[in-house]
Amino acid sequence: MSLERQRLVQRHISRLQGSIRKAVVEFLKKEEPQALKFVRVGISPIQLGSLYKLSIKIYHTKPLKLETINELVRRLRRNIQVADWYIYAPHANAIRIETLITIDILQGLITSPGTFRI
């Protein structure tokens, strides 16, 4: 893959990360006002570019309701057609939601019109 093509792909991935981040923040602020500190979203290749890890890290200032996190995962699953989602709590005041996505799913998310909504 040429350097220019790699940069273009990275720009699209960066834009998608921002769109997912914005959707997660909007949902959590609506459901759990005053609990959200910030959200980070990462999409990174893990198998020679054919498989990617999507990681959503939620940092909060007070406990979040389990139903809120479950609803967030349900909405993510509906928009990103992946069956297996994983939830981690690596340390106090942080929750990480992860899944593995194929290059086909990633391309579909990148080329879909409009912004990402949950």
C-alpha positions in Angstrom: 0.0 0.0 0.0 1.4 3.4 -1.0 2.2 6.0 1.6 -0.5 8.3 0.2 -3.1 5.5 0.4 -2.1 4.7 4.0 -2.5 8.4 4.9 -6.0 8.4 3.3 -7.1 5.3 5.2 -5.8 6.7 8.4 -7.7 9.9 7.9 -10.9 7.9 7.3 -10.3 5.9 10.4 -9.6 9.0 12.4 -12.8 10.6 11.2 -14.8 7.4 12.1 -13.2 7.3 15.6 -14.3 10.9 16.1 -17.8 10.1 14.9 -18.2 7.1 17.2 -16.7 9.1 20.1 -19.3 11.9 19.5 -22.2 9.4 19.4 -21.1 7.7 22.6 -20.6 11.0 24.4 -24.0 12.3 23.3 -25.7 9.0 24.5 -23.9 9.0 27.9 -24.6 12.7 28.6 -28.2 12.1 27.9 -28.5 9.0 30.0 -26.0 9.8 32.8 -25.6 13.5 33.1 -22.7 14.6 35.3 -21.1 11.1 35.3 -19.0 11.3 32.2 -15.4 12.6 32.3 -14.3 11.8 28.7 -14.3 9.1 26.0 -11.5 7.8 23.8 -12.0 5.6 20.8 -9.3 3.6 19.0 -9.3 1.5 15.9 -6.1 -0.4 15.3 -5.1 -3.3 13.0 -4.2 -6.5 14.8 -3.7 -9.1 11.9 -1.9 -7.7 8.9 -4.7 -5.3 8.2 -7.5 -7.9 7.8 -8.7 -7.6 11.4 -9.1 -4.5 13.5 -9.8 -3.9 17.2 -12.3 -1.2 18.1 -11.8 0.0 21.6 -14.1 2.6 23.4 -12.7 3.8 26.7 -15.2 5.6 29.0 -13.8 7.5 31.9 -16.4 8.5 34.5 -16.6 10.6 37.6 -19.3 8.5 39.4 -20.7 5.0 38.9 -22.7 4.3 35.8 -25.8 2.2 35.8 -25.3 -1.3 34.4 -28.4 -0.8 32.2 -26.8 2.3 30.6 -23.8 0.3 29.6 -25.9 -2.6 28.4 -28.0 -0.2 26.3 -24.9 1.4 24.9 -23.6 -2.0 23.8 -27.0 -3.0 22.3 -26.9 0.2 20.2 -23.3 -0.3 19.2 -24.1 -3.9 18.2 -27.1 -2.7 16.1 -24.9 -0.2 14.2 -21.7 -2.3 14.0 -22.7 -5.8 12.9 -20.5 -7.7 15.3 -21.8 -10.4 17.7 -19.0 -10.4 20.3 -18.4 -7.3 22.5 -16.3 -7.3 25.6 -16.4 -5.1 28.6 -13.4 -4.5 30.9 -12.9 -2.3 33.9 -9.1 -1.9 33.9 -9.1 0.5 36.9 -11.4 2.7 39.0 -13.4 5.2 37.0 -12.8 3.6 33.6 -14.8 1.2 31.4 -13.5 -0.3 28.2 -15.8 -1.8 25.5 -14.0 -3.7 22.8 -14.8 -5.8 19.7 -12.9 -7.2 16.7 -14.1 -6.0 13.3 -13.1 -7.3 9.8 -11.8 -5.0 7.1 -15.1 -5.3 5.3 -17.1 -4.0 8.3 -14.5 -1.2 8.7 -14.9 -0.2 5.1 -18.7 -0.3 5.4 -18.5 2.1 8.4 -16.1 4.4 6.6 -18.1 4.6 3.4 -21.5 4.9 5.0 -23.2 8.3 4.4 -23.6 10.7 7.3 -22.3 10.5 10.8 -22.3 7.5 13.1 -25.4 7.4 15.3 -26.3 5.2 18.3 
